[in-house]
Amino acid sequence: MTPRLRSTKGTTSMVDLEIAVQDAAGAMTAAAGGATRVELCSALRLGGLTPSQGLVEQVLEATAGRESFVHVLVRSRGGGFVYDESEVATMEREIHALRRAGVHGIVVGALDRSGGIDIGALARWVDAAEGLAVTFHRAIDACPDPAAQLGVLAAAGVRRVLSSGGAGRSIDGLAVLTRMAAGAPAGFEVMAGGGVRIQDLPLLQQAGVDAVHLSARVAVTAAGPSGPGGGNAEWDATSLELVKQARAALS
């Protein structure tokens, strides 16, 4: 199967590259390495949470002029994807604030207790986005049949889905991702993500997906105090080399 090409403003380009980042330095690194866009979040080791307003503003300033570059995760807590009314309302407020701040898109996801898409929560969030691009995140992979949900998402106003094909790692969900890419509604994008390694990218591209998503992060430490009051001395940073390798592998 040949990679599916997509059209952008009259030109044809290869698969998009999205990098999950946690700070302004990471966003700038992703841009320098050739990323198409970033998913901005905090707490990647928890699967990602909503970043602070100050961080969002800083990243927008640092990447000013880049079209459709900053997409922000809206997830109020770790754990599963079934949310109560208070949590749905909190994320709705976050989306209003993010839209006012000038972000280019939001990333959300919610399920009902049977494992289906929570259409009520999703509708509120899409309405709050007021035309911003909406990506449905890997909550889709907790559904019994991720590929069967794409029409539901598209009808709800979602533009893109991030999925590992229901597997722990996207390379292990390749068959489902291939089916999702082949059966996606017109104009709807399928983005592969979840444990992506550089060596996986050619196969993911051949599956026909529109984009791939990875964190391209490395653990770093710095000299100085840490411990009981300051936490672990190690944190994650975006690697320019990994972003460049990913872009090259998709080109």
N, C-alpha and C positions, 0 to 999 in steps of 0.2 A: 504494500500500500504506500503510495506517495504521500508526503506531508500535505495537509490541506493548507492552501494559501488563503489569506484574507486580504480584503481591500481596505485601505485607509486613505481617504481623501484622494481617490483616483490613482493611488499607487498600490502595488502589490508587494507585500512583505511577508517574511517568515513568521514563525511562532513568536508570540509576545513572551517577555520575561518579566515576571513580577517577583520582587524581593520583599520579604517580611523584615521590617526594621523596627527598632525600638528608640531611636534618637535621631537628632538632626545630622550627626556625623554619619550614621548609617544611611540616611536618605541621600546625602551627598555622595557617599561612596557608591551606592547603587546607581545613581545617575552617571557618575564618572565611568562605571564599568559597563554601561550600555543597557541598563534596565529600562523597560518600557514604562513601568510604574512601580510604586511601592505600596505595600499594605502596612500602614503605621499602627503599631499597637504597643502595649507594655506587657511585661511578664510572659515572654515567649515560652519560658519553661513550664508555664501553666497552660499552654495552648493559646495564649494571647488574651489580653483584656483591653478595655477602652483606655487609650492614653489620656493624659491630662490636657486641659485646654491650653496651658502654657506651652507644652510640647508641640501640640498641633500648630499653634501660631508660629513657633520657631521653625518648624519644618516647612511650613508654607513660605515663610520669608526666605529660608535657605535655598529653596527650589523654585523661586518665583520665575515665571516665564515658561515653565514646562507644562505643556498642555496635558490635562487628564492624568497627572502624575501621582497625586496624593489621594489614596483611598484609605479610609480609616475604619478599623475594626470597632464595632460597637458590641461589647459583651461585658456585662456588669459583674460577672463572677465566674470562677472556674466551676468544674463539675459538669453535669449534664445539660441538656438543651431544652428542658421543659421549664417554663418560667411562669410565675404567678403574676397577677395583675400589677402589683407594685413594681416588679422587675421590668415588665413590659413598658410601663409608664416611665420608668427611669431611663430606659434606652430610647424611648420616644423623645424625651427631653434632650438627651445627648445628641440625637440626630438633628433636632432643631438648632442646637448650639453649633454643631459642626457645619451645618449648611450656612449659618450666618458667618462663620469664620472663613468660609471660602474653600472648603475641601472639594475635591473633584468627584468623590464617590464614597459610598459606605459599604461595609461588609457586615452582614447580619445572618442570623439563623435561629430558628426555633422549631421545636417538634411538639406534637401532642403526646399523650401518654401511650398511644398505640404505635408510635413510631412514624406517624405521618407528619406532613408539614403543618405547622400551626398557622393556618391561613389568616386567622383573626389578628394575631400578633404581626405577621408579615405585612398585612394590609395597612396597619397603623404605621409601621416603619416606612413603607414605601410612600405613603401619603406625606409623612413628615419630611422625607427626602426631597419632595417637590421637584422631581425631574433629575436629581442626581443619579448617576449610575449606581445600581444596587447589585452587589454580589452576594449570593447565598453561600455561606462557608461550609466547612466539612461536617456540619450537622447532618448534611445529606447522606453521609456515609454510615449514619446510625439508622437510616431507613431500611426496611426489608429489601427494597428494590430501588436503588438510587436512579437507575436509568429511566424508571417509570415516572419519576417526579418532574422531569424537565418541562413538560407541557404545563404542569401545575404552576411551576415557578414563572415561566414565561407569561402565563395568563395573569399572574399577580403583579407583573411589572418588573420582575427581576431580569437583569441583562446577562448575568454570568453566574456560573456555579463553580466552586472549588471542590474538587473531589479526588479521592484516592481510588475510586472505583469500589468503595466499600471495604477495602483491605487496610491493614495496618500501614503498609507502604504502597505508594502508587504503582511501583513496578510490579507488585503482586496483584494489583487490580487492573492490569493492562487489558484484559479481555472486556471487562465491563466499561472501562474508559473508551475503548474502541467503539463499543456499542453506543455509548452516550454521544460520542462525537458524530457518529454516522446518523443517529436519530434525532439530533437536536433540532428544535424548531428554527425556522429562518431567522437570522439575526441574533440568535442566542449563542453565547460562547461557553465552551467547556474548557476549564482550566485544571490541569493535573497538578496535584500537590499532596504532600504527605511523605516524609522520609526520603525526599528526592536527593539522589547523588548525581554528580556530574556524569558518571558513566551510564546513568539511566536515561539521560536526555534524548539521545538518538531514538531509542525505542518509544519513548513517550511521544516524540514528534511524529514518528511513523504511525502512531495510533490515530492521528488526525485531529488532536486537540488544538485549540486556538491559542493556548498559553500554558506555560508551566510556572509553578510557584515554589520557591524555596527560600530558606532564611540566609544561606551563604554565611553562616556565623561561625566564629571561632571563639574559644574561651581565652580570656586574657586576665592577667593580674598586674597589679602595680604595687610598688613598694609603699609601705605605710601601714598604719594601724588597722586592724580588723578584729573580728571576733565577737564576743557576746553582745557588745553594744552596737557593732557596726555591720554585722552579718559576715557572709563569706567574702574572702578577698578576691574571688573569681567572679567575672561577669562576662557577658557575651558581647562581641563586637562584630560588625559586618566586615567581611573580608573582601577587599578589592580584587584580589587574585581569584577568589572563587566566583565572584560576579563576572569577571572577564572570561573565565573558563566556561561558565554557563552560557554566556552570550555567544562565545565562539562555537560551542557544541550545537547551538541552535541555528547557526548561520551556515 
